[in-house]
Amino acid sequence: MKKFWNELEDNICGILLLVMMLLTCVNVFARYVLLSSMPFVEELTNAGLILLSIAGAAVAAKRGAHLGLTVLTERFSPVGQKACALLGDALGIIFGLVILYFGIRMSGHEFALGLKTSGMQWPEGAFGAMIPVGGAFLAIRYCQLFIRTLKSDATNSEDKEA
């Protein structure tokens, strides 16, 4: 069960990519061979792309793989580097919480207004609900990264030898 929760975003990303690829291939086949497009495919792939982007950011946060500009921070002491890493993790938590908060507000408004998608006539709020879910994943993963960074040793092996 722990492995399932550890790899939840990875599995979501993999499944979404597979579904989006299959839908797009079927739509291209339908458009060029059958001369008939399926407009609902665009709506589904757009919604998938939104969730894929946020879930992918959570995967990168989990792995500590977000891009960083180290040209300045590598000149800091190990304690300064750790402080910068903690600041970045804290900002990531705040960003995830902001996405969560405004995503809930947005999808709530979409449900309250009864907005429907143009092609499938599905509730817009159902697609909008993916944003706060992704924000929650992002905030959780940055919290885990913050704790991992906090627990890590601030000195490196070169300092221990000196």
GIPE-V256212 format. One record per run of one state. SS is the DSSP state (A for helix, B for strand, O for the rest). FROM is the first residue (numbers start at 1). LEN is the number of residues. If there is no record, write none. Layout:
BEGIN
((SS | FROM | LEN) (SS | FROM | LEN))
END
This chain:
BEGIN
((O | 1 | 1) (A | 2 | 5) (O | 7 | 1) (A | 8 | 25) (O | 33 | 6) (A | 39 | 25) (O | 64 | 6) (A | 70 | 4) (O | 74 | 4) (A | 78 | 36) (O | 114 | 2) (B | 116 | 1) (O | 117 | 6) (B | 123 | 1) (A | 124 | 28) (O | 152 | 5) (A | 157 | 5) (O | 162 | 1))
END
